[in-house]
Amino acid sequence: MSASTPPAISPLAPASFPSLPNIAGVRLGAVAAGIRYRGRHDLMAAVLDPGTTIAGVFTRSKAPGAPIVWCREILHTGTARAIIVNSGNANVFTGKVGRAAVVDTAARVASVLGCASDQVYISSTGVIGEILPVDRVLSAVPDLIASVSAEGWTTAARAIMTTDTFPKGATRTARIDGITVTINGFAKGSGMIAPDMATMLGYVFTDAALAAPVLQSLLRAGSERSFNAITVDSDTSTSDTVLLAATGKAGNAPITRPNDPRLRDFRRKLDSLLLDLAQQVVRDGEGAEKFVEIRVTGAKSIRAARKIGMTIGNSPLVKTALAASDANWGRIVAAVGRSGEEVDRDRLTVKIGGVVIATEGGLVPGYDETPVAAHMRGREILIEVDIGIGRGKSTVWTCDLTHRYIDINGSYRS
C-alpha cells in the first residue's frame, strides 16, 4: 500500500464513525502538512482551555520515540493546553534531531497559543528511523491552530490514521453529583499492536472537573482492562500513547481523590469507552477478517489468566487456523501449554463457540465438529479455556492472521 493509496475498509468496521458531541473547552482540527501522505490531513491539534488537567500512559518499549520522552517529562505538570499529532513519521530512533523537532514544535505551538511549552503534548506515528520534516510541521502550525473547532472530532480522528482503514471514536455520558458529564475519545491503530501501557495512539477528553492524579489513576486502571488486553500481531510500538484530558467545564465539584465514591459512574463509563476504542483497534487489525474474544478462567491468578490468553491470541498457528476457519483446537491447547503458567492438563477445558471440545485431558466423547466449524466461518469468534486450578480469569481480544497482513507490512515504506 503506497502512502497515497487508501486501504479497503475492514469487514469488521462499525457502520460509521459515531457522532461525538461538543465538549466545552476542547477544539480540534487538522491540516495537510505533507509529512508523508499526499492529499490528506496528517497533522492534528486538540486545543484545550486553560485549567485543563491531563494524564497519560505510554509504551514501555526501551526504544521509545522522542515524543514519548517529551510527554513523560512534562506529565508531572498535570496541565495541558494542546495535543499535537502527526501521522506518517514516528520520529523514533532519530537522535538529537528528533528531540529538537519535538522541542521546536512545542515552542511554536506555545507561541501561537500564548502558553508554556510544557503544556503542549506531542505524538508521532508512522515509519520508524526517518527524520521528521519538522520545517513542514512548524510552517503548518498557524493554519493548524486556526483550523480548530468544537466540531472537529472526525477530522482529527482521520488525521492520525496510518494503515488504519477507518477512524475510531466513542462517546459516553456519566453522572457526577447529579450533573451530566461527557466523555469523548478517538484512537488509531491497526498493526504493531501488542500494547504495554497503552495502544498505538488514543486521546480521550471530558468536561468533568477531575484532578490530574485522579485522571492518572483512572487511565492506568482502565488501560489495563482494555488497551493492554488486545493484540493484533504481538509487536509493541515505540510510540504507544493514551492521553486523558479534563477541562472541568461541566460544573461538578472538583474531585481530587482517586477513591472518591462520586467517581463510580464515571469510572464505569470511561472503562466502557476505552474498551470500545481498544476493540475497534482489533477490528481494524491489518488484514483482519475475524474478531476473536478469548476468555480464560480457572487460572492460578488474574496475571496468569492474562498471560495464557495473550499466548493464545499471539500464536501464529492459532491465528492462521482462525483465518482458515479451521477448528484446530489442538493449537489452542499447545499455546496454553507454552504460556509458562501453571496448567493441569487433565483439568483443562476448551470451548469454541460455546461448544465443549476437550476436557479432562482429552476430546469429549462423541464430539461433533459441525457446529464448531460453522462458528469458525463467522466474523465473531469466541474461544473459552478453563484451566481448572484457581479463580483467576481474564479476557483478551485479537484477530486472525491473513496473507493481507504480509502484503500491508511488506510494502509499508513504499
Buried (B, 14 or more C-beta within 10 A) or exposed (E): BEBEEEBEEBEBBBEEBBEBEBBEBBBBBBBBBBBBBEEBBBBBBBBBBEBBBBBBBBBEBEEBBBBBBBBEEBBEEBBBBBBBBBBBBBBBBBEEEBBBBBBBBBBBBBEBBEBBBBBBBBBBBBBBEBEBBBEBBBBBBBEBBEBBEEEBBBBBBBBBBBBBBBBBBBBBEBBBEEBEBBBBBBBBBBBBBBBBBBBBBBBBBBBBBBBBBBBBBBBBBBBBBBBBBBBBBBBBBBBBBBBBBBBBBBBBEEBEEBEBEBBEBBBEBBBBBBBBBBBBBBBBBBBBBBBBBBBBBBBBBBEBBBBBBBBBBBBEBBBBBBBEBEBBBBBBBBBBBEBEBEBEEEBBBBBBBEBBBBBEEEBBEEEEEEEBBEBBEEEEBBBBBBBBBBEBBBBBBBBBBBEBBEEBBEEBEE
